[in-house]
Amino acid sequence: MGEKQSKVKIGVLGAGAISGIYFQNLTELFREVEVWAVCDLFREKAAEAGEKYGIPRVYDTMEELLGDKEIEIVLNLTRPNEHYAATKAALLAGKHVYSEKPLAATYEEGAELAALAGERGLLLGGAPDTFLGAGIQTCRRLIDDGMIGDVIGAEAKMVCHGHESWHPAPEFYYQYGGGPMMDMGPYYMTALVNLIGRVQSISGMTGAAFPQRIITSKPKQGTVVDVEVPTHTTGLMKFQNGAIATVVTTFDVYYDRQAFLEIYGTRGTLRVPDPNGFGGSVSLLRPEDGSFREMPLLYDYKENSRGLGVADMAKALRKGRTPRADVQQTLHVLEILTAFEKSGREGRLVELKSPYQRREAMRNMPVSGILD
């Protein structure tokens, strides 16, 4: 038997709202990583996380964390409009990087990061990793096995009235790098490219129904936020294989159901669970059945398993394989996200430049928390 490999040490930038589930899973569920260090603009947040999750090192600055030679992968949990700068600094410090979504605020920034990682021989990738969960991986298996025939189309909708009624600090959703397409779109677009393949072209229109938002959640209740980004996007996506999808993402609409994602094929229709989750209900309609029937989930990670993509990158680093949530995917998704607004602004169909090839599907392993 070979020598047991050491755990991959993770340094975390940012200890905000999303960090809790990452810390929990990376310290309790995933067995091949170690959360080694954390820092935040507010040191008390980093110190609190360090105490709660037993993180050995709490740093005052990003520069100190990036200078720690023990750290192999930096987990970038900074705010969306800070992703580019923090990821670039980590790459320049010689660290592999897994970033929360989106990769950057513009495609040009994302392409620069991808090129920098390639030049330096570093792994780069990021969220969302929900597509690695039991729900979407089961959908991929059903599609790949021909259960709906050839994919001919899809419909995706994310409909809500924004986050200012519940999020403790929702301003960034309406600022540069925010908006429903940049915030929630990554879940839907990542699911779609994993289920259907590369997107070839996009046509879109965008708008913003409310020039200002009033925060009704605490602690910033009553604060008025100026809206700087589109908050309603409608578009069409043409995939390399000829399939056509319709997409709506909005923070402007009152509705009782947020998530909707269906894949249409020549032999049936597949209802995909909420791509912001790891499990959920998968339903298949075939003409011989006449109605949808729920399908069993065929893979692990049905619960909130955020950090799964980081663990997969760590295993890829040790084994010398490609991470499933790698930069080819996050860059292609970023180009998709930004192409809707570009299409509407320029009044034309946008042909995408970024390559994309689906990575290997998940494999069930004997022990949860250890990947292939």
Contacts in CASP RR format, 6 or more apart in sequence:
PFRMAT RR
TARGET T0000
AUTHOR 0000-0000-0000
METHOD contacts of the structure
MODEL  1
MGEKQSKVKIGVLGAGAISGIYFQNLTELFREVEVWAVCDLFREKAAEAG
EKYGIPRVYDTMEELLGDKEIEIVLNLTRPNEHYAATKAALLAGKHVYSE
KPLAATYEEGAELAALAGERGLLLGGAPDTFLGAGIQTCRRLIDDGMIGD
VIGAEAKMVCHGHESWHPAPEFYYQYGGGPMMDMGPYYMTALVNLIGRVQ
SISGMTGAAFPQRIITSKPKQGTVVDVEVPTHTTGLMKFQNGAIATVVTT
FDVYYDRQAFLEIYGTRGTLRVPDPNGFGGSVSLLRPEDGSFREMPLLYD
YKENSRGLGVADMAKALRKGRTPRADVQQTLHVLEILTAFEKSGREGRLV
ELKSPYQRREAMRNMPVSGILD
5 32 0 8 1.000
5 318 0 8 1.000
7 31 0 8 1.000
7 32 0 8 1.000
7 33 0 8 1.000
7 34 0 8 1.000
7 314 0 8 1.000
8 32 0 8 1.000
8 33 0 8 1.000
8 34 0 8 1.000
8 72 0 8 1.000
8 73 0 8 1.000
8 314 0 8 1.000
8 317 0 8 1.000
8 318 0 8 1.000
9 33 0 8 1.000
9 34 0 8 1.000
9 36 0 8 1.000
9 37 0 8 1.000
9 70 0 8 1.000
9 71 0 8 1.000
9 72 0 8 1.000
9 73 0 8 1.000
10 26 0 8 1.000
10 33 0 8 1.000
10 34 0 8 1.000
10 35 0 8 1.000
10 36 0 8 1.000
10 37 0 8 1.000
10 71 0 8 1.000
10 72 0 8 1.000
10 73 0 8 1.000
10 74 0 8 1.000
10 75 0 8 1.000
10 310 0 8 1.000
10 314 0 8 1.000
11 35 0 8 1.000
11 36 0 8 1.000
11 37 0 8 1.000
11 38 0 8 1.000
11 65 0 8 1.000
11 68 0 8 1.000
11 71 0 8 1.000
11 73 0 8 1.000
11 74 0 8 1.000
11 75 0 8 1.000
12 19 0 8 1.000
12 22 0 8 1.000
12 23 0 8 1.000
12 35 0 8 1.000
12 37 0 8 1.000
12 38 0 8 1.000
12 39 0 8 1.000
12 49 0 8 1.000
12 55 0 8 1.000
12 74 0 8 1.000
12 75 0 8 1.000
12 77 0 8 1.000
13 39 0 8 1.000
13 40 0 8 1.000
13 62 0 8 1.000
13 65 0 8 1.000
13 74 0 8 1.000
13 75 0 8 1.000
13 76 0 8 1.000
13 77 0 8 1.000
13 78 0 8 1.000
13 86 0 8 1.000
13 90 0 8 1.000
14 38 0 8 1.000
14 39 0 8 1.000
14 40 0 8 1.000
14 41 0 8 1.000
14 45 0 8 1.000
14 46 0 8 1.000
14 77 0 8 1.000
14 78 0 8 1.000
15 38 0 8 1.000
15 39 0 8 1.000
15 40 0 8 1.000
15 42 0 8 1.000
15 45 0 8 1.000
15 46 0 8 1.000
15 48 0 8 1.000
15 49 0 8 1.000
15 77 0 8 1.000
16 40 0 8 1.000
16 45 0 8 1.000
16 77 0 8 1.000
17 167 0 8 1.000
17 168 0 8 1.000
17 169 0 8 1.000
18 77 0 8 1.000
18 100 0 8 1.000
18 306 0 8 1.000
19 49 0 8 1.000
19 77 0 8 1.000
20 49 0 8 1.000
21 304 0 8 1.000
21 306 0 8 1.000
21 307 0 8 1.000
22 75 0 8 1.000
22 77 0 8 1.000
22 306 0 8 1.000
22 307 0 8 1.000
22 310 0 8 1.000
23 35 0 8 1.000
23 49 0 8 1.000
23 52 0 8 1.000
23 53 0 8 1.000
23 55 0 8 1.000
24 53 0 8 1.000
25 304 0 8 1.000
25 305 0 8 1.000
25 306 0 8 1.000
25 307 0 8 1.000
25 308 0 8 1.000
26 33 0 8 1.000
26 35 0 8 1.000
26 75 0 8 1.000
26 307 0 8 1.000
26 310 0 8 1.000
26 311 0 8 1.000
27 35 0 8 1.000
27 53 0 8 1.000
27 54 0 8 1.000
27 55 0 8 1.000
29 305 0 8 1.000
29 368 0 8 1.000
29 369 0 8 1.000
30 307 0 8 1.000
30 308 0 8 1.000
30 310 0 8 1.000
30 311 0 8 1.000
30 314 0 8 1.000
30 369 0 8 1.000
31 367 0 8 1.000
31 369 0 8 1.000
31 370 0 8 1.000
32 311 0 8 1.000
32 314 0 8 1.000
32 315 0 8 1.000
32 318 0 8 1.000
32 369 0 8 1.000
32 370 0 8 1.000
32 371 0 8 1.000
33 73 0 8 1.000
33 310 0 8 1.000
33 311 0 8 1.000
33 314 0 8 1.000
35 53 0 8 1.000
35 54 0 8 1.000
35 55 0 8 1.000
36 55 0 8 1.000
36 56 0 8 1.000
36 57 0 8 1.000
36 68 0 8 1.000
36 70 0 8 1.000
36 71 0 8 1.000
37 55 0 8 1.000
37 56 0 8 1.000
37 57 0 8 1.000
37 58 0 8 1.000
37 59 0 8 1.000
37 65 0 8 1.000
37 68 0 8 1.000
37 70 0 8 1.000
37 71 0 8 1.000
38 46 0 8 1.000
38 49 0 8 1.000
38 50 0 8 1.000
38 55 0 8 1.000
38 57 0 8 1.000
38 58 0 8 1.000
38 59 0 8 1.000
38 65 0 8 1.000
39 46 0 8 1.000
39 58 0 8 1.000
39 59 0 8 1.000
39 60 0 8 1.000
39 61 0 8 1.000
39 62 0 8 1.000
39 64 0 8 1.000
39 65 0 8 1.000
40 46 0 8 1.000
40 49 0 8 1.000
43 58 0 8 1.000
43 60 0 8 1.000
46 58 0 8 1.000
46 59 0 8 1.000
47 58 0 8 1.000
49 55 0 8 1.000
49 58 0 8 1.000
50 58 0 8 1.000
57 65 0 8 1.000
57 68 0 8 1.000
59 65 0 8 1.000
59 68 0 8 1.000
62 86 0 8 1.000
62 89 0 8 1.000
63 89 0 8 1.000
65 71 0 8 1.000
65 74 0 8 1.000
66 74 0 8 1.000
66 89 0 8 1.000
66 90 0 8 1.000
66 93 0 8 1.000
66 95 0 8 1.000
67 93 0 8 1.000
71 95 0 8 1.000
72 95 0 8 1.000
72 96 0 8 1.000
72 314 0 8 1.000
72 317 0 8 1.000
73 95 0 8 1.000
73 96 0 8 1.000
73 97 0 8 1.000
73 98 0 8 1.000
73 123 0 8 1.000
73 310 0 8 1.000
73 313 0 8 1.000
73 314 0 8 1.000
73 317 0 8 1.000
74 87 0 8 1.000
74 90 0 8 1.000
74 95 0 8 1.000
74 96 0 8 1.000
74 97 0 8 1.000
74 98 0 8 1.000
75 98 0 8 1.000
75 99 0 8 1.000
75 310 0 8 1.000
76 83 0 8 1.000
76 86 0 8 1.000
76 87 0 8 1.000
76 90 0 8 1.000
76 97 0 8 1.000
76 98 0 8 1.000
76 99 0 8 1.000
76 100 0 8 1.000
77 100 0 8 1.000
78 86 0 8 1.000
78 100 0 8 1.000
79 172 0 8 1.000
80 100 0 8 1.000
80 101 0 8 1.000
80 102 0 8 1.000
80 105 0 8 1.000
80 172 0 8 1.000
80 177 0 8 1.000
80 178 0 8 1.000
80 182 0 8 1.000
80 183 0 8 1.000
81 105 0 8 1.000
81 172 0 8 1.000
81 175 0 8 1.000
81 176 0 8 1.000
81 177 0 8 1.000
81 178 0 8 1.000
83 99 0 8 1.000
83 100 0 8 1.000
83 102 0 8 1.000
83 103 0 8 1.000
83 104 0 8 1.000
83 105 0 8 1.000
84 103 0 8 1.000
84 104 0 8 1.000
84 105 0 8 1.000
84 109 0 8 1.000
84 110 0 8 1.000
84 113 0 8 1.000
86 99 0 8 1.000
87 97 0 8 1.000
87 99 0 8 1.000
87 103 0 8 1.000
87 104 0 8 1.000
87 113 0 8 1.000
87 124 0 8 1.000
88 112 0 8 1.000
88 113 0 8 1.000
88 116 0 8 1.000
90 97 0 8 1.000
91 97 0 8 1.000
91 113 0 8 1.000
91 116 0 8 1.000
91 117 0 8 1.000
91 120 0 8 1.000
91 122 0 8 1.000
91 124 0 8 1.000
92 116 0 8 1.000
94 120 0 8 1.000
94 122 0 8 1.000
95 122 0 8 1.000
96 122 0 8 1.000
96 123 0 8 1.000
96 124 0 8 1.000
96 313 0 8 1.000
96 317 0 8 1.000
97 117 0 8 1.000
97 122 0 8 1.000
97 123 0 8 1.000
97 124 0 8 1.000
97 125 0 8 1.000
98 124 0 8 1.000
98 125 0 8 1.000
98 126 0 8 1.000
98 127 0 8 1.000
98 309 0 8 1.000
98 310 0 8 1.000
98 313 0 8 1.000
98 325 0 8 1.000
99 124 0 8 1.000
99 125 0 8 1.000
99 126 0 8 1.000
99 127 0 8 1.000
99 330 0 8 1.000
100 126 0 8 1.000
100 127 0 8 1.000
101 126 0 8 1.000
101 127 0 8 1.000
101 128 0 8 1.000
101 186 0 8 1.000
101 330 0 8 1.000
101 333 0 8 1.000
102 177 0 8 1.000
102 182 0 8 1.000
102 186 0 8 1.000
102 330 0 8 1.000
102 333 0 8 1.000
102 334 0 8 1.000
102 337 0 8 1.000
103 109 0 8 1.000
103 110 0 8 1.000
103 113 0 8 1.000
103 125 0 8 1.000
103 126 0 8 1.000
103 327 0 8 1.000
103 330 0 8 1.000
103 331 0 8 1.000
103 333 0 8 1.000
103 334 0 8 1.000
104 110 0 8 1.000
104 112 0 8 1.000
104 113 0 8 1.000
104 334 0 8 1.000
105 176 0 8 1.000
105 177 0 8 1.000
105 178 0 8 1.000
105 182 0 8 1.000
106 338 0 8 1.000
107 331 0 8 1.000
107 334 0 8 1.000
107 335 0 8 1.000
107 338 0 8 1.000
107 339 0 8 1.000
107 354 0 8 1.000
110 331 0 8 1.000
110 334 0 8 1.000
111 331 0 8 1.000
111 354 0 8 1.000
113 124 0 8 1.000
113 327 0 8 1.000
114 124 0 8 1.000
114 327 0 8 1.000
114 328 0 8 1.000
114 331 0 8 1.000
117 123 0 8 1.000
117 124 0 8 1.000
117 327 0 8 1.000
118 124 0 8 1.000
123 313 0 8 1.000
123 316 0 8 1.000
123 317 0 8 1.000
123 323 0 8 1.000
123 326 0 8 1.000
123 327 0 8 1.000
124 326 0 8 1.000
124 327 0 8 1.000
124 330 0 8 1.000
125 313 0 8 1.000
125 323 0 8 1.000
125 325 0 8 1.000
125 326 0 8 1.000
125 327 0 8 1.000
125 329 0 8 1.000
125 330 0 8 1.000
126 309 0 8 1.000
126 313 0 8 1.000
126 325 0 8 1.000
126 327 0 8 1.000
126 330 0 8 1.000
127 186 0 8 1.000
127 306 0 8 1.000
127 309 0 8 1.000
127 325 0 8 1.000
127 330 0 8 1.000
128 186 0 8 1.000
128 187 0 8 1.000
128 190 0 8 1.000
128 275 0 8 1.000
128 276 0 8 1.000
128 325 0 8 1.000
129 305 0 8 1.000
129 306 0 8 1.000
129 307 0 8 1.000
129 308 0 8 1.000
129 309 0 8 1.000
129 310 0 8 1.000
129 312 0 8 1.000
129 325 0 8 1.000
130 136 0 8 1.000
130 187 0 8 1.000
130 190 0 8 1.000
130 191 0 8 1.000
130 275 0 8 1.000
130 276 0 8 1.000
130 277 0 8 1.000
130 278 0 8 1.000
130 306 0 8 1.000
131 137 0 8 1.000
131 190 0 8 1.000
131 191 0 8 1.000
131 194 0 8 1.000
131 275 0 8 1.000
131 325 0 8 1.000
132 278 0 8 1.000
132 301 0 8 1.000
132 305 0 8 1.000
132 308 0 8 1.000
132 309 0 8 1.000
132 312 0 8 1.000
132 324 0 8 1.000
132 325 0 8 1.000
132 362 0 8 1.000
133 277 0 8 1.000
133 278 0 8 1.000
133 279 0 8 1.000
133 299 0 8 1.000
133 300 0 8 1.000
133 301 0 8 1.000
133 302 0 8 1.000
133 305 0 8 1.000
133 308 0 8 1.000
133 362 0 8 1.000
134 278 0 8 1.000
134 279 0 8 1.000
134 280 0 8 1.000
134 297 0 8 1.000
134 298 0 8 1.000
134 299 0 8 1.000
134 300 0 8 1.000
134 301 0 8 1.000
134 302 0 8 1.000
135 272 0 8 1.000
135 273 0 8 1.000
135 278 0 8 1.000
135 279 0 8 1.000
135 280 0 8 1.000
135 282 0 8 1.000
135 297 0 8 1.000
135 299 0 8 1.000
135 302 0 8 1.000
136 191 0 8 1.000
136 194 0 8 1.000
136 195 0 8 1.000
136 272 0 8 1.000
136 273 0 8 1.000
136 275 0 8 1.000
137 298 0 8 1.000
137 299 0 8 1.000
137 361 0 8 1.000
137 362 0 8 1.000
138 282 0 8 1.000
138 295 0 8 1.000
138 296 0 8 1.000
138 297 0 8 1.000
138 298 0 8 1.000
138 299 0 8 1.000
139 195 0 8 1.000
139 263 0 8 1.000
139 270 0 8 1.000
139 272 0 8 1.000
139 273 0 8 1.000
139 282 0 8 1.000
140 194 0 8 1.000
140 195 0 8 1.000
140 361 0 8 1.000
141 298 0 8 1.000
141 299 0 8 1.000
141 361 0 8 1.000
142 148 0 8 1.000
142 270 0 8 1.000
142 282 0 8 1.000
142 284 0 8 1.000
142 295 0 8 1.000
143 151 0 8 1.000
143 195 0 8 1.000
143 196 0 8 1.000
143 263 0 8 1.000
143 270 0 8 1.000
144 361 0 8 1.000
146 267 0 8 1.000
147 267 0 8 1.000
147 268 0 8 1.000
147 270 0 8 1.000
147 284 0 8 1.000
147 286 0 8 1.000
148 263 0 8 1.000
148 264 0 8 1.000
148 265 0 8 1.000
148 266 0 8 1.000
148 267 0 8 1.000
148 268 0 8 1.000
148 269 0 8 1.000
148 270 0 8 1.000
148 284 0 8 1.000
148 286 0 8 1.000
149 265 0 8 1.000
149 266 0 8 1.000
149 267 0 8 1.000
149 268 0 8 1.000
150 241 0 8 1.000
150 265 0 8 1.000
150 266 0 8 1.000
150 267 0 8 1.000
151 195 0 8 1.000
151 196 0 8 1.000
151 239 0 8 1.000
151 241 0 8 1.000
151 243 0 8 1.000
151 263 0 8 1.000
151 264 0 8 1.000
151 265 0 8 1.000
152 242 0 8 1.000
152 243 0 8 1.000
152 244 0 8 1.000
152 264 0 8 1.000
152 265 0 8 1.000
152 266 0 8 1.000
153 196 0 8 1.000
153 239 0 8 1.000
153 243 0 8 1.000
153 244 0 8 1.000
153 245 0 8 1.000
153 263 0 8 1.000
153 264 0 8 1.000
153 265 0 8 1.000
154 192 0 8 1.000
154 195 0 8 1.000
154 196 0 8 1.000
154 237 0 8 1.000
154 243 0 8 1.000
154 244 0 8 1.000
154 245 0 8 1.000
154 246 0 8 1.000
154 261 0 8 1.000
154 262 0 8 1.000
154 263 0 8 1.000
154 264 0 8 1.000
155 245 0 8 1.000
155 246 0 8 1.000
155 247 0 8 1.000
155 260 0 8 1.000
155 261 0 8 1.000
155 262 0 8 1.000
155 264 0 8 1.000
156 188 0 8 1.000
156 192 0 8 1.000
156 245 0 8 1.000
156 246 0 8 1.000
156 247 0 8 1.000
156 248 0 8 1.000
156 260 0 8 1.000
156 261 0 8 1.000
157 247 0 8 1.000
157 248 0 8 1.000
157 249 0 8 1.000
157 259 0 8 1.000
157 260 0 8 1.000
157 261 0 8 1.000
158 180 0 8 1.000
158 184 0 8 1.000
158 185 0 8 1.000
158 187 0 8 1.000
158 188 0 8 1.000
158 248 0 8 1.000
158 249 0 8 1.000
158 250 0 8 1.000
158 258 0 8 1.000
158 259 0 8 1.000
158 260 0 8 1.000
159 248 0 8 1.000
159 250 0 8 1.000
159 253 0 8 1.000
159 255 0 8 1.000
159 257 0 8 1.000
159 258 0 8 1.000
159 260 0 8 1.000
160 180 0 8 1.000
160 250 0 8 1.000
160 251 0 8 1.000
160 253 0 8 1.000
160 255 0 8 1.000
160 258 0 8 1.000
161 251 0 8 1.000
161 252 0 8 1.000
161 253 0 8 1.000
161 254 0 8 1.000
161 255 0 8 1.000
162 170 0 8 1.000
162 173 0 8 1.000
162 180 0 8 1.000
162 213 0 8 1.000
162 231 0 8 1.000
162 251 0 8 1.000
163 170 0 8 1.000
163 173 0 8 1.000
163 251 0 8 1.000
164 170 0 8 1.000
164 173 0 8 1.000
164 213 0 8 1.000
164 214 0 8 1.000
164 215 0 8 1.000
164 216 0 8 1.000
164 217 0 8 1.000
164 225 0 8 1.000
165 216 0 8 1.000
165 217 0 8 1.000
166 217 0 8 1.000
167 173 0 8 1.000
167 217 0 8 1.000
168 217 0 8 1.000
168 218 0 8 1.000
168 219 0 8 1.000
168 220 0 8 1.000
169 220 0 8 1.000
170 213 0 8 1.000
170 215 0 8 1.000
170 217 0 8 1.000
170 220 0 8 1.000
170 225 0 8 1.000
171 215 0 8 1.000
171 220 0 8 1.000
171 223 0 8 1.000
171 225 0 8 1.000
172 178 0 8 1.000
173 179 0 8 1.000
173 183 0 8 1.000
173 251 0 8 1.000
174 213 0 8 1.000
174 225 0 8 1.000
174 226 0 8 1.000
174 227 0 8 1.000
174 228 0 8 1.000
174 229 0 8 1.000
174 231 0 8 1.000
174 251 0 8 1.000
175 228 0 8 1.000
175 229 0 8 1.000
176 228 0 8 1.000
176 229 0 8 1.000
177 229 0 8 1.000
178 229 0 8 1.000
179 229 0 8 1.000
179 230 0 8 1.000
179 231 0 8 1.000
179 251 0 8 1.000
180 230 0 8 1.000
180 231 0 8 1.000
180 232 0 8 1.000
180 233 0 8 1.000
180 249 0 8 1.000
180 250 0 8 1.000
180 251 0 8 1.000
181 206 0 8 1.000
181 230 0 8 1.000
181 233 0 8 1.000
181 249 0 8 1.000
181 337 0 8 1.000
181 340 0 8 1.000
181 341 0 8 1.000
182 229 0 8 1.000
182 337 0 8 1.000
184 249 0 8 1.000
184 276 0 8 1.000
185 249 0 8 1.000
185 337 0 8 1.000
186 333 0 8 1.000
186 337 0 8 1.000
187 275 0 8 1.000
187 276 0 8 1.000
187 277 0 8 1.000
188 247 0 8 1.000
188 249 0 8 1.000
188 261 0 8 1.000
188 275 0 8 1.000
189 199 0 8 1.000
189 333 0 8 1.000
189 336 0 8 1.000
189 337 0 8 1.000
190 275 0 8 1.000
190 329 0 8 1.000
190 333 0 8 1.000
191 261 0 8 1.000
191 272 0 8 1.000
191 275 0 8 1.000
192 199 0 8 1.000
192 237 0 8 1.000
192 245 0 8 1.000
192 261 0 8 1.000
193 199 0 8 1.000
193 329 0 8 1.000
193 332 0 8 1.000
193 333 0 8 1.000
193 336 0 8 1.000
193 356 0 8 1.000
193 358 0 8 1.000
194 358 0 8 1.000
195 263 0 8 1.000
195 272 0 8 1.000
196 239 0 8 1.000
196 241 0 8 1.000
196 243 0 8 1.000
196 245 0 8 1.000
196 263 0 8 1.000
197 239 0 8 1.000
197 240 0 8 1.000
197 241 0 8 1.000
197 356 0 8 1.000
197 358 0 8 1.000
198 239 0 8 1.000
198 240 0 8 1.000
198 332 0 8 1.000
198 352 0 8 1.000
198 355 0 8 1.000
198 356 0 8 1.000
198 357 0 8 1.000
199 237 0 8 1.000
199 238 0 8 1.000
199 239 0 8 1.000
199 240 0 8 1.000
199 332 0 8 1.000
199 336 0 8 1.000
199 352 0 8 1.000
199 356 0 8 1.000
200 238 0 8 1.000
200 239 0 8 1.000
200 240 0 8 1.000
200 242 0 8 1.000
200 351 0 8 1.000
200 352 0 8 1.000
201 237 0 8 1.000
201 238 0 8 1.000
201 349 0 8 1.000
201 350 0 8 1.000
201 351 0 8 1.000
201 352 0 8 1.000
202 235 0 8 1.000
202 236 0 8 1.000
202 237 0 8 1.000
202 238 0 8 1.000
202 336 0 8 1.000
202 339 0 8 1.000
202 340 0 8 1.000
202 343 0 8 1.000
202 349 0 8 1.000
202 350 0 8 1.000
202 352 0 8 1.000
203 235 0 8 1.000
203 236 0 8 1.000
203 343 0 8 1.000
203 344 0 8 1.000
203 349 0 8 1.000
203 350 0 8 1.000
204 233 0 8 1.000
204 234 0 8 1.000
204 235 0 8 1.000
204 236 0 8 1.000
204 339 0 8 1.000
204 340 0 8 1.000
204 341 0 8 1.000
204 343 0 8 1.000
204 344 0 8 1.000
205 233 0 8 1.000
205 234 0 8 1.000
205 235 0 8 1.000
205 340 0 8 1.000
205 343 0 8 1.000
205 344 0 8 1.000
206 230 0 8 1.000
206 232 0 8 1.000
206 233 0 8 1.000
206 234 0 8 1.000
206 340 0 8 1.000
206 341 0 8 1.000
206 344 0 8 1.000
206 345 0 8 1.000
207 230 0 8 1.000
207 231 0 8 1.000
207 232 0 8 1.000
207 233 0 8 1.000
208 227 0 8 1.000
208 229 0 8 1.000
208 230 0 8 1.000
208 231 0 8 1.000
208 232 0 8 1.000
208 252 0 8 1.000
209 231 0 8 1.000
209 232 0 8 1.000
209 252 0 8 1.000
210 227 0 8 1.000
210 231 0 8 1.000
210 252 0 8 1.000
211 226 0 8 1.000
211 227 0 8 1.000
212 224 0 8 1.000
212 225 0 8 1.000
212 226 0 8 1.000
212 227 0 8 1.000
213 224 0 8 1.000
213 225 0 8 1.000
213 227 0 8 1.000
214 222 0 8 1.000
214 223 0 8 1.000
214 224 0 8 1.000
214 225 0 8 1.000
215 221 0 8 1.000
215 222 0 8 1.000
215 223 0 8 1.000
215 224 0 8 1.000
215 225 0 8 1.000
216 222 0 8 1.000
230 341 0 8 1.000
231 250 0 8 1.000
231 251 0 8 1.000
231 252 0 8 1.000
232 249 0 8 1.000
232 250 0 8 1.000
232 251 0 8 1.000
232 252 0 8 1.000
232 253 0 8 1.000
233 247 0 8 1.000
233 248 0 8 1.000
233 249 0 8 1.000
233 250 0 8 1.000
233 340 0 8 1.000
233 341 0 8 1.000
234 246 0 8 1.000
234 247 0 8 1.000
234 248 0 8 1.000
235 246 0 8 1.000
235 247 0 8 1.000
235 248 0 8 1.000
235 340 0 8 1.000
235 343 0 8 1.000
236 244 0 8 1.000
236 245 0 8 1.000
236 246 0 8 1.000
236 247 0 8 1.000
237 244 0 8 1.000
237 245 0 8 1.000
237 246 0 8 1.000
237 247 0 8 1.000
237 336 0 8 1.000
238 244 0 8 1.000
239 245 0 8 1.000
247 340 0 8 1.000
258 274 0 8 1.000
259 273 0 8 1.000
259 274 0 8 1.000
259 275 0 8 1.000
259 276 0 8 1.000
261 271 0 8 1.000
261 272 0 8 1.000
261 273 0 8 1.000
261 274 0 8 1.000
261 275 0 8 1.000
262 269 0 8 1.000
262 270 0 8 1.000
262 271 0 8 1.000
262 272 0 8 1.000
263 269 0 8 1.000
263 270 0 8 1.000
263 272 0 8 1.000
267 286 0 8 1.000
267 287 0 8 1.000
268 284 0 8 1.000
268 285 0 8 1.000
268 286 0 8 1.000
268 287 0 8 1.000
269 284 0 8 1.000
269 285 0 8 1.000
269 292 0 8 1.000
270 282 0 8 1.000
270 283 0 8 1.000
270 284 0 8 1.000
270 285 0 8 1.000
271 281 0 8 1.000
271 282 0 8 1.000
271 283 0 8 1.000
271 284 0 8 1.000
271 285 0 8 1.000
271 292 0 8 1.000
272 282 0 8 1.000
273 279 0 8 1.000
273 280 0 8 1.000
273 281 0 8 1.000
273 282 0 8 1.000
274 280 0 8 1.000
277 304 0 8 1.000
278 301 0 8 1.000
278 302 0 8 1.000
278 303 0 8 1.000
278 304 0 8 1.000
278 305 0 8 1.000
278 308 0 8 1.000
279 297 0 8 1.000
279 301 0 8 1.000
279 302 0 8 1.000
279 303 0 8 1.000
280 297 0 8 1.000
280 302 0 8 1.000
281 294 0 8 1.000
282 294 0 8 1.000
282 295 0 8 1.000
282 297 0 8 1.000
283 292 0 8 1.000
283 293 0 8 1.000
283 294 0 8 1.000
283 295 0 8 1.000
284 292 0 8 1.000
284 293 0 8 1.000
284 295 0 8 1.000
285 291 0 8 1.000
285 292 0 8 1.000
285 293 0 8 1.000
298 364 0 8 1.000
299 362 0 8 1.000
299 364 0 8 1.000
300 362 0 8 1.000
300 364 0 8 1.000
300 365 0 8 1.000
300 368 0 8 1.000
301 308 0 8 1.000
301 362 0 8 1.000
301 368 0 8 1.000
309 323 0 8 1.000
309 324 0 8 1.000
309 325 0 8 1.000
311 369 0 8 1.000
311 371 0 8 1.000
312 323 0 8 1.000
312 324 0 8 1.000
312 325 0 8 1.000
312 371 0 8 1.000
313 323 0 8 1.000
313 325 0 8 1.000
313 326 0 8 1.000
315 321 0 8 1.000
315 371 0 8 1.000
315 372 0 8 1.000
316 322 0 8 1.000
316 323 0 8 1.000
316 324 0 8 1.000
317 323 0 8 1.000
322 359 0 8 1.000
322 360 0 8 1.000
323 359 0 8 1.000
324 359 0 8 1.000
324 360 0 8 1.000
324 362 0 8 1.000
326 359 0 8 1.000
328 354 0 8 1.000
328 355 0 8 1.000
328 356 0 8 1.000
328 357 0 8 1.000
329 356 0 8 1.000
329 359 0 8 1.000
331 354 0 8 1.000
332 352 0 8 1.000
332 354 0 8 1.000
332 355 0 8 1.000
332 356 0 8 1.000
335 352 0 8 1.000
335 353 0 8 1.000
335 354 0 8 1.000
336 352 0 8 1.000
339 350 0 8 1.000
339 352 0 8 1.000
342 350 0 8 1.000
343 349 0 8 1.000
343 350 0 8 1.000
363 372 0 8 1.000
365 371 0 8 1.000
365 372 0 8 1.000
END
